[in-house]
Amino acid sequence: MKAVVVNCTLKASPEPSNTEQLARVVTSALEERGVTVTWFRLADLAIDHGVETSLSDQDQWPTVHDAIVAADILVIATPTWVGRPASYAQQALERLDAMISETRDDGQPLALGKVAGVVVTGNEDGAHHVISEISGGLVDIGFTIPGQAWTYWNRGPGPGPQYRETEEGHDWSRETGRTMADRLVEVSRALATAGV
């Protein structure tokens, strides 16, 4: 089983990413279950704007797209900015939109049979809203979203410490992240058994 994590932090490498740190809780749990994980940090890539799979010779989205097509599980990991998903998360959904009209060899949509989940971090509230926005877009594209296939960490309303600057709330986020990994693997296996 294969998973792809699309980290939508606004920070380019090597700057530390709070979102990546929480997403690694999920990927560690996936790897314990035998899942191979591939990571992409969109801030490190040249990604064109648009709603097609390939837009220019410099566009690096096709590499991300091909990895998602080859995977069983997709995790979108995003920080919260002004109560919304980060701009890279919106861009990822826009680029994934092309998969609605792309089909497998059997004529079924490319995303059919693939499961997805969401990881959110932020030192402000709004995580449930961000999870809903990302999940809704992924469902439109054709991904299956298992129940409780998300985890988040936020400090609450107003400014404050970032995820990696405090241990506050980490136990809950870790436990929820491990549950997320369980749900993603269980539903992916069920879909594969059903021949979807």
SVG drawing of the C-alpha trace seen along z (x, -y; Angstrom):
<svg xmlns="http://www.w3.org/2000/svg" viewBox="-18 -37 35 46">
<polyline fill="none" stroke="black" stroke-width="0.4" points="0.0,0.0 1.2,-3.5 0.5,-6.9 1.3,-10.4 1.5,-13.4 1.1,-16.9 2.5,-19.4 0.9,-22.8 3.0,-24.8 4.0,-28.2 7.5,-27.6 10.1,-26.3 12.8,-23.8 14.8,-23.7 12.6,-25.9 10.9,-23.7 7.2,-23.0 4.7,-22.6 2.4,-21.0 5.0,-18.4 5.7,-17.6 2.1,-16.7 1.7,-14.9 4.7,-12.7 2.6,-11.3 0.2,-10.1 2.8,-8.8 4.7,-7.0 1.5,-5.1 0.9,-4.4 4.5,-3.0 3.9,-0.8 1.0,0.7 3.3,1.4 2.4,-1.7 5.1,-3.3 4.9,-7.1 6.1,-9.7 6.3,-13.4 5.9,-16.6 6.3,-20.1 4.6,-22.3 6.6,-25.4 9.7,-23.6 8.2,-23.0 7.4,-25.1 3.6,-24.6 1.7,-26.4 -1.8,-27.8 -4.7,-26.2 -7.0,-23.2 -5.2,-20.8 -2.7,-18.1 0.2,-19.6 0.4,-23.3 4.0,-24.0 7.4,-22.4 8.5,-24.0 5.4,-22.8 6.3,-20.1 2.7,-19.2 2.7,-16.2 5.2,-14.5 2.9,-15.0 -0.1,-13.9 1.6,-10.7 2.5,-9.8 -1.1,-10.3 -2.4,-8.2 0.0,-5.4 -1.0,-5.6 -3.9,-4.3 -3.9,-7.0 -3.6,-10.8 -3.0,-13.1 -3.4,-16.9 -1.5,-18.6 -2.1,-22.4 -1.7,-25.2 -4.6,-27.5 -4.3,-31.1 -7.0,-33.6 -9.3,-30.7 -8.8,-29.1 -6.6,-26.5 -3.2,-27.7 -3.0,-28.9 -1.0,-25.8 -3.9,-23.6 -6.3,-25.5 -3.8,-25.2 -3.5,-21.5 -7.3,-21.1 -7.4,-23.1 -4.8,-20.9 -6.5,-17.7 -9.7,-19.0 -8.3,-17.6 -8.7,-14.1 -12.5,-14.4 -12.3,-13.9 -9.3,-11.5 -10.1,-7.8 -8.4,-4.5 -8.1,-1.8 -11.5,-0.5 -13.1,-3.8 -13.6,-4.7 -12.4,-8.0 -8.8,-8.1 -9.6,-8.9 -12.2,-6.1 -11.0,-3.6 -8.5,-6.0 -8.9,-7.3 -7.9,-10.7 -7.5,-12.5 -6.5,-15.9 -3.9,-17.2 -4.3,-20.8 -2.1,-23.0 -2.4,-26.6 -2.2,-28.8 -5.7,-30.1 -9.1,-28.3 -10.8,-27.2 -9.4,-23.7 -12.8,-22.0 -13.6,-24.6 -10.4,-23.8 -10.9,-20.1 -14.4,-20.5 -13.2,-22.6 -10.4,-20.2 -12.5,-17.1 -15.4,-18.5 -13.1,-19.3 -11.5,-15.8 -15.0,-14.2 -15.9,-16.2 -12.8,-14.9 -13.7,-11.3 -11.7,-10.4 -13.3,-8.5 -13.0,-10.2 -13.3,-7.7 -14.8,-8.9 -12.3,-10.5 -9.7,-10.6 -8.2,-13.9 -6.2,-15.3 -5.4,-18.8 -3.7,-21.0 -4.5,-24.5 -3.9,-26.7 -7.3,-28.4 -8.4,-31.9 -5.7,-34.6 -2.0,-34.5 0.2,-32.1 2.9,-29.4 3.2,-27.2 2.9,-23.4 6.6,-22.7 7.0,-25.4 4.7,-23.7 3.5,-20.3 0.0,-21.6 -2.6,-19.4 -0.1,-17.1 -1.4,-14.0 -4.8,-14.5 -3.5,-15.4 -1.2,-12.3 -4.0,-9.9 -6.3,-11.4 -3.5,-11.1 -3.0,-7.4 -6.8,-6.9 -6.7,-8.7 -4.0,-6.3 -6.1,-3.3 -9.2,-4.6 -7.3,-5.3 -5.7,-1.8 -8.9,0.0 -11.1,-1.7 -8.4,-1.5 -8.2,2.3 -12.0,2.6 -12.2,0.8 -9.5,3.0 -11.2,6.1 -14.4,4.9 -12.6,4.4 -13.3,0.6"/>
</svg>
